[in-house]
C-alpha cells in the first residue's frame, strides 16, 4: 500500500512542480507519505498542504467533500488526480485569480482564499 501512496505523491509532485517556490517537493513528500494508508487517509495530506500554502491548497474532509465535488461536476475526490482536478478548477476561477486587495483586512483573507473554501463549504457530518 505504501508504494501506491508514494506513486500518487509522485503524480502530485509532477503536476505541481515549478508552480510555486515556497511549498517545495520535500514538504509535499513529508505530507503525502506521512498521511497513512487506506482510502481517504491521504486527505491528511491536503490538510497539511493547506496549512503550508492556504493561498493554493484546500483541505478535503468528509464535511466539505460533497460540496467541493460539485466544483468538478459532482465527481468523487478520492485520488490525487481528482484532487488536482479540483485545484485546477479552483485556480481557473475569476475569484481565485483576482488581484490582491489593497486594504489590509481583505488582503489577509485573500492570502488564505483556497483554504477558506473548506470552512465555507463545510457541513457537519
Residue pairs with C-beta under 8 A, 6 or more apart in sequence:
1 37
1 38
2 33
2 37
5 32
5 33
5 35
5 36
5 37
5 42
6 32
6 33
8 32
8 42
8 79
8 80
9 28
9 29
9 32
9 33
9 45
9 80
11 80
11 81
11 84
12 28
12 32
12 80
12 83
12 84
13 25
13 28
13 29
15 84
16 23
16 28
16 84
17 25
19 56
20 53
20 56
22 52
22 53
23 49
23 52
23 53
23 56
27 52
28 45
28 49
30 48
31 44
31 45
31 48
31 49
31 52
32 42
32 45
34 44
34 45
34 48
35 41
35 42
35 43
35 44
35 45
35 48
36 42
36 44
39 78
40 78
42 80
43 59
43 60
43 61
46 57
46 58
46 59
46 60
46 83
47 59
47 61
49 56
49 57
49 59
50 57
50 58
50 59
50 114
50 115
50 118
51 115
53 114
54 111
54 112
54 113
54 114
54 115
54 116
55 110
55 111
55 112
55 113
55 114
55 115
56 87
56 114
57 87
57 114
57 115
58 64
58 68
58 86
58 87
58 90
58 114
58 115
58 117
58 118
59 115
59 118
60 68
60 77
60 83
60 86
60 118
61 118
61 122
62 125
63 122
63 123
63 124
63 125
64 117
64 118
64 121
64 122
64 123
65 77
66 123
67 121
67 123
68 77
68 86
68 117
68 118
68 121
69 75
69 76
69 77
71 86
71 89
71 90
72 82
72 85
72 86
72 89
75 82
75 85
76 82
77 83
77 86
87 114
90 96
90 114
90 117
91 97
95 113
96 113
96 114
98 110
100 107
100 110
100 111
101 107
101 110
109 116
